[in-house]
Amino acid sequence: MRLIASLTSPFARKVRIVLFEKRIECPMSVDIPWNADTQVSSFNPLGKVPVLVFEDGHTLFDSSIIVDYLDAISPVSQLVPKDRQQAIQVRRWEALADGICDAAATSFLERKRPPSQQNEEWVDRQHLKINLGLKALAADLGDNRWCYGKAYSLADIAVGCCLGYLDLRFPNIPWRDDHANLARLAERLAQRPAFVETMPPA
């Protein structure tokens, strides 16, 4: 199998970190969905990355689905609890972090349009989602070391990718100043080899 990904996508980074943590060898093809020569739609009709492509041509897309598959095929570093109720709580963290990324990506793409075509009300709405989402993440994290329970999990990976994406695309958002506990979590995650290995290019 191989992974089709963008080096700046937080969703692709989430999958790449899971591959690293699970010690699964998987070559990667870099493809930017917004480029004119992109081939992503040949593998995912929605035109989004990441996409996991198998040797028989079968594909998996949407980072959550890919992560489910990867967590199931390797016993190394269980990232989603086996218990269904605990798994739902981890997935809730992932959904919130991914939602913030969606809003950030939407705002970023809107800002790439000609100024006369940009919708300020739409951008403001996305930034409200980002700010409220960060506030919710910080409130749920509290003084805990990890996002859910007493161990590193997919929840931490998703939140770490979210915060890293904000640093990449919106360095003016002062989330570290506003949420010191998220800053501490980000610093802790930044020391992990999986996060170092998948750092997006500036």
N, C-alpha and C positions, 0 to 999 in steps of 0.2 A: 504494500500500500504506500501511497505518497500523499502528502498534504499540499494543497494549493492555498497560499496565504499571502497576505500583505504584511510587510514588516512593521507597519504602523497601526494595524488593526488591533484593538484591544481584545476582540473576540478571537482572532487568530492567535494572539499572544497567550490567551488563556489555554488554548489547546496545546500550544507549543510547551508551555510550562507543565501541563499534565503529562505530555509525552516524556519530558525530561524527568519528572518526579517518578513516573512509572517505569522508567528505564526501557522505553519502547523505541527501537530504532525505526525511524520513518523519514525518508528523504523529503525535502520540501522544494516546491516550485513556487517562485515569487511571481505573482500576477496582480496587477493593480486594476480593480474593476472599472475605474474611471478612465483608464487609458483607452485610446482608440483601438489599439491592437489586442485588447484583452480577450482571453479565451474562457473566462470564468463561466459565461452563460452556457458554454458547451457542456459543463459539468453540473452547474446549478442553474435551473431555469430562472431563479430569482436574481441571478447576477451578483451574488454576495460571496465573500470569503468569511471563514475558512470552508474548504471542501476536502473531505477525505475520499480518495479514489483508490479502489481495490483493483487487483490485477485483472479481474474479470469485467471491469468497466463499471461495476456497481459503485454508487457514491453515497456518502452521508454528508448532509449539510445542516447548518445551524450548530453553533458551538456547543450548546447544551446536549444535543443528541450525540455529537462526536465524543464529548467528555464521558457521557454515560457508557458508550461502547468501550472506550479506552480503559475506564476504571474497571470494567467487567472482565477484560481479557488478560489483565495482569494482576497478580495478588500483591505486588509491591505497592507500598504506600497507599492504603485504602483512603480515598479522598472524599467519598460520599458514604455516610454510615449505612450499614445493612438494615438497621431498624427503620421502618418506613416513616414514622413520625419524626425521628431525628433527621432523616434524609430530606424531608419536606422543609425543615427549618434551615438546613444548609442551602437548599434550593431557593428559599426565600431571600437569603443574602445574595445569592447569585442573580436572582431576578432584579433586585434593587440595584445592584452594581451595574448590570447590563442595561437597565433602563436609563441610568445616568449616562452611560456611554452612548446610548441611542440619541439622547437629547443633545449631548455634546457633539456627536458626529453630524447631526442634523443642522445644528447651529454653525458648525465649521463649514459645511457645504454651502449653506445659505450665504455666508460671508465671502465665498469664492465667486459668487455671481456679481455682475456689474452693479455698482452702488445704486443706480436708478431702479434696479429690479429687486433689490433686497427688501424684505418685509420685516421691519423693525419690531412690529408687534409679535410676529412669529418667533423672532430671535429672543425677544424678552420672555416669551412663554417657555422656550427651551431652557433658558438660564434659570427661570424659576424652578423648573423641574430639577435642574442640577443642584441648586442651593437647598431645596427641600429634601432632595435625596441624600445629600451629604449630611444634613442635619439629622436625618433618620438613621443613617449609618453610624454616626457618632453617638447618638442616644442609645442605640442597640449595643454598641461595643462597650460603652461605659468604661470601667477600669479593667476589663478583662484583657488577657494577653492575646487571645485568639478570638476570632469572630463568633465561633460557635463551640461550646464545650471547652475542653482543656487541651485540645490538640489542633494542629494545623490541618486545614481541610480545603475543599473546593471553595468554601465561603471566603477564605483568606486570599486564595488565588484570584477570584473574581474581583474582590475589592481592591487588591493590589494592582491589577490590570486597569481598573477604573481610575484609580488615583494617578497611575502612570500616564494614562491617556490625557487626563486633565493637565498634567505637567507639560506634556508634549504640545497640545493644541491650545491650551488656555492658561499659560503661566501667570496671567494676571489675576486669576481667581485665587484669593488668599486662603485656601482651605486649610493649610497648615496653621496659620494664625488663628483661624476660627475654630479649629477642631484639633487640639493638641493630641488627643488620643489617637486620631487617625494618622497624625504625623508620626507618632511613635510606632504604630503598626507598620506604616510604610517603610520606616527606617529598618525595622526588624526584617521585613520581607526583602528589602534591598540587599541584605547580606546573604540571602539564599542563592546558591549557584544557578538555580533555574531562572531566577529573576535577572541575575547578571547576564546570563547567556542570551536572554530574549529581550534585552533592552532595545527599544526602538531607536532608529537612527534620528539624530537631531534634525 
